[in-house]
Amino acid sequence: MKKIRLKILASMIVSAALFSSCLDNPIDKEQYIQQVYLNGGGTEGNVFTQDISASAIDTTYFSVCVSGSQATTSDANVVLAENDTTISIYNYKYRFDEAYKYLKMPSSAYSYDNNVILKAGNAYARVPIVIDATKLNPDSLYMIPIKIAKCNFPIVESDSVMLFTINFVNKYSGTYNTAATYSGANNGSLSQTRTLKAIDANTVRFYMYSAANETVDNAEKYGVDMTIDPATNNVSVTPFSQCNITNGSGTYYPNGKKYVVTFTYTDLSNKTTIYNITFTKASS
């Protein structure tokens, strides 16, 4: 009888232990390896682009992050560096046939802290990066290949390099709805959504014909610059390079964020077409 009681007691203890273990919530424990990475890095062919004020010194951010299902219990001490070879690799893979390739941004045009502390309990740390656009050419493509060189946490190797690029903006740039009429060698009308790219503080660029032309590689052939006089809101319309634009003028209406411009375009056959275009800022 004593042995039977002991067996019953032992069975009850084992059952209680099993029941207790069933009450443990698995999500209360770390489900993954806690690793650090750069937000915007790691995806093949992707770049991480931030808007920067044209012709000014501006500050933007990128982030150092840590993965995992639980908060970290110690600081992650991250050391950043740069891997310039990734620029040539990107150009070879993704811009091989393009006229413009990405350049390493001049070191005099940017700065950021190479040593980042991601505090315990935080999922990310924002890293400020200062860009001096006055030292950059708006018609060039710039890249900063930032990587995690060292950390006391494991590093997500595929995400350890971020290809940081910039997009110049000013108060006149952005996405616009266009309504155009044209007459002369060609007659008609069209409506399109177009992007006005900032060139400096008071100049934006659009591209003739299709929105598909809106890349720096087409700037010489199709680029048209509009410069706004902040004192009068008068607009001058001039070709960036080869686009044969004459008699360009117009007005910018700041209250409606709208341009009304006119110009004459002469094609390669020496035929002229007069364009009248209204650009109205699209709702964000």
Beta strands, then each sheet from edge to edge (+ up, - down):
strand 1: 36-38
strand 2: 48-53
strand 3: 57-66
strand 4: 76-82
strand 5: 102-104
strand 6: 110-112
strand 7: 115-118
strand 8: 124-132
strand 9: 141-151
strand 10: 161-169
strand 11: 174-184
strand 12: 188-200
strand 13: 203-207
strand 14: 223-228
strand 15: 234-239
strand 16: 245-253
strand 17: 258-266
strand 18: 272-281
sheet 1: 1+ 3- 8+ 6-
sheet 2: 2+ 10+ 9- 4+ 7-
sheet 3: 2+ 10+ 9- 5-
sheet 4: 11+ 12- 13+ 14- 15+ 16- 17+ 18- 11+
end
